[in-house]
């Protein structure tokens, strides 16, 4: 950061300069679209072990409702129906996308100069700084209870503090 000796601001060498100098900020932001998934059905009617049975899509467009949790579907589940005949379903592979993801990793470092060119580095790092959950894809089998519901999340916020001696 531009504070302290040989920097743009607080060059006077006072107490504020000593506190504000030798800091470094790092940040990584990731914004991702959701992962694709296919709506499937029980393969009992197909009677072809090892094959993936898709559901029948009975509406031309599938509304994304955005629900998360039990009883709140992520997409319009009435757009799909189980297959009751010995055939593959009409829903396309990977036709829907799960919820998108946002991640911000942030770190703050301070260098303390020591003798003979060595230094001590103090670090504070935050992974998933905003504590934004990353939701999994919804349950995609039309025959299962909880069809269309998202019940998984991952990546809680984590902090890490450390000292590093550079010599």
C-alpha positions as CSV (number, residue, x, y, z in Angstrom):
1,X,0.0,0.0,0.0
2,X,1.3,3.5,-0.8
3,X,2.0,4.6,2.8
4,X,5.3,5.2,4.6
5,X,8.9,5.9,3.6
6,X,9.6,6.1,-0.1
7,X,5.8,5.9,-0.8
8,X,3.3,8.4,-2.0
9,X,1.6,9.2,1.3
10,X,2.7,9.5,5.0
11,X,6.4,10.0,4.1
12,X,7.2,12.1,7.2
13,X,8.3,9.1,9.3
14,X,5.9,9.9,12.1
15,X,3.9,7.4,14.2
16,X,1.1,7.2,11.7
17,X,3.7,6.4,9.0
18,X,5.2,3.6,11.1
19,X,1.7,2.1,11.6
20,X,0.5,2.3,8.0
21,X,3.7,1.3,6.2
22,X,4.8,-2.1,4.8
23,X,1.2,-3.4,4.3
24,X,0.1,-5.5,1.4
25,X,-3.4,-6.4,0.3
26,X,-4.3,-9.4,-2.0
27,X,-7.6,-10.4,-3.3
28,X,-9.0,-13.1,-5.6
29,X,-12.7,-12.9,-6.8
30,X,-14.3,-15.7,-8.6
31,X,-17.8,-15.5,-10.2
32,X,-19.0,-18.7,-11.9
33,X,-22.1,-19.9,-13.6
34,X,-24.0,-22.9,-12.3
35,X,-23.1,-26.4,-13.2
36,X,-25.3,-28.2,-15.8
37,X,-27.5,-31.1,-14.9
38,X,-30.0,-33.5,-16.5
39,X,-33.4,-34.3,-15.1
40,X,-33.6,-38.1,-14.8
41,X,-36.2,-40.7,-14.0
42,X,-36.3,-44.2,-12.6
43,X,-35.0,-46.7,-15.1
44,X,-37.6,-49.3,-14.2
45,X,-39.7,-48.7,-17.3
46,X,-36.7,-48.7,-19.6
47,X,-35.5,-52.1,-18.5
48,X,-32.0,-51.4,-19.8
49,X,-29.4,-51.7,-17.0
50,X,-26.5,-49.3,-17.2
51,X,-28.4,-46.7,-19.2
52,X,-29.5,-43.3,-17.9
53,X,-33.2,-42.7,-18.1
54,X,-34.2,-39.1,-18.5
55,X,-37.6,-37.7,-17.5
56,X,-40.2,-36.5,-20.0
57,X,-40.2,-32.7,-20.4
58,X,-43.9,-31.7,-20.7
59,X,-43.5,-27.9,-20.8
60,X,-41.5,-26.1,-23.5
61,X,-39.8,-23.8,-21.0
62,X,-38.7,-24.6,-17.5
63,X,-38.9,-21.7,-15.0
64,X,-36.0,-21.3,-12.6
65,X,-37.6,-20.4,-9.3
66,X,-34.4,-20.1,-7.3
67,X,-35.6,-21.8,-4.1
68,X,-33.1,-23.4,-1.7
69,X,-34.0,-25.9,1.0
70,X,-36.8,-28.3,1.7
71,X,-40.2,-27.5,0.2
72,X,-38.8,-24.7,-2.0
73,X,-37.9,-26.1,-5.5
74,X,-35.1,-24.5,-7.5
75,X,-37.0,-25.0,-10.8
76,X,-40.5,-25.7,-11.9
77,X,-40.9,-29.4,-11.2
78,X,-44.3,-29.6,-13.0
79,X,-42.4,-29.2,-16.3
80,X,-41.2,-32.8,-16.0
81,X,-43.0,-36.2,-15.6
82,X,-41.8,-39.8,-15.0
83,X,-41.5,-42.1,-18.0
84,X,-44.1,-44.9,-17.8
85,X,-43.3,-46.8,-21.1
86,X,-40.2,-48.7,-22.3
87,X,-38.5,-45.7,-23.9
88,X,-36.0,-42.9,-23.1
89,X,-37.5,-39.7,-21.8
90,X,-37.7,-36.5,-23.8
91,X,-35.7,-34.1,-21.5
92,X,-32.3,-33.1,-23.0
93,X,-29.0,-33.9,-21.3
94,X,-27.6,-31.0,-19.2
95,X,-30.6,-28.8,-20.1
96,X,-30.6,-27.0,-16.8
97,X,-28.0,-25.1,-14.7
98,X,-27.7,-25.1,-11.0
99,X,-27.1,-21.9,-9.0
100,X,-24.1,-19.8,-9.8
101,X,-21.2,-19.2,-7.3
102,X,-19.4,-16.2,-5.9
103,X,-16.1,-16.5,-4.0
104,X,-13.8,-13.8,-2.5
105,X,-10.5,-14.7,-1.0
106,X,-8.8,-11.8,0.8
107,X,-5.4,-11.4,2.6
108,X,-3.6,-8.7,4.5
109,X,0.2,-8.9,5.0
110,X,2.7,-6.7,6.9
111,X,6.4,-6.9,6.5
112,X,8.7,-6.0,9.5
113,X,12.3,-5.4,8.3
114,X,14.9,-7.1,10.4
115,X,18.7,-7.1,10.2
116,X,20.9,-8.2,7.2
117,X,18.0,-8.0,4.7
118,X,15.8,-10.5,6.5
119,X,12.2,-9.7,7.4
120,X,9.3,-11.0,9.4
121,X,6.0,-11.3,7.5
122,X,2.7,-11.2,9.4
123,X,-0.3,-12.6,7.4
124,X,-4.0,-12.7,7.9
125,X,-5.9,-14.6,5.2
126,X,-9.7,-15.1,4.7
127,X,-11.0,-17.8,2.4
128,X,-14.6,-17.1,1.3
129,X,-14.3,-13.7,3.0
130,X,-18.0,-12.9,2.4
131,X,-19.2,-16.3,3.8
132,X,-21.2,-16.9,0.6
133,X,-22.5,-20.5,0.5
134,X,-22.0,-22.5,-2.6
135,X,-25.1,-24.5,-3.2
136,X,-25.1,-27.9,-4.9
137,X,-27.4,-28.8,-7.8
138,X,-31.0,-29.7,-7.0
139,X,-32.2,-33.3,-6.7
140,X,-32.8,-34.2,-10.3
141,X,-34.7,-37.5,-10.3
142,X,-38.4,-37.0,-11.0
143,X,-39.2,-40.2,-9.0
144,X,-37.5,-39.2,-5.8
145,X,-38.9,-37.2,-2.9
146,X,-37.3,-33.8,-2.7
147,X,-37.2,-33.5,-6.5
148,X,-36.1,-30.0,-7.5
149,X,-34.9,-29.1,-4.0
150,X,-31.3,-28.0,-3.1
151,X,-30.2,-29.5,0.2
152,X,-26.5,-29.2,0.0
153,X,-24.1,-26.3,0.5
154,X,-20.3,-26.1,1.0
155,X,-17.4,-23.8,1.7
156,X,-17.8,-21.9,4.9
157,X,-15.6,-18.9,5.7
158,X,-12.1,-19.8,7.0
159,X,-9.4,-17.5,8.5
160,X,-5.7,-18.2,8.8
161,X,-3.1,-16.2,10.6
162,X,0.6,-16.8,10.3
163,X,4.2,-15.5,10.7
164,X,6.9,-16.1,8.1
165,X,10.6,-15.4,8.5
166,X,12.3,-14.5,5.2
167,X,16.1,-14.6,5.3
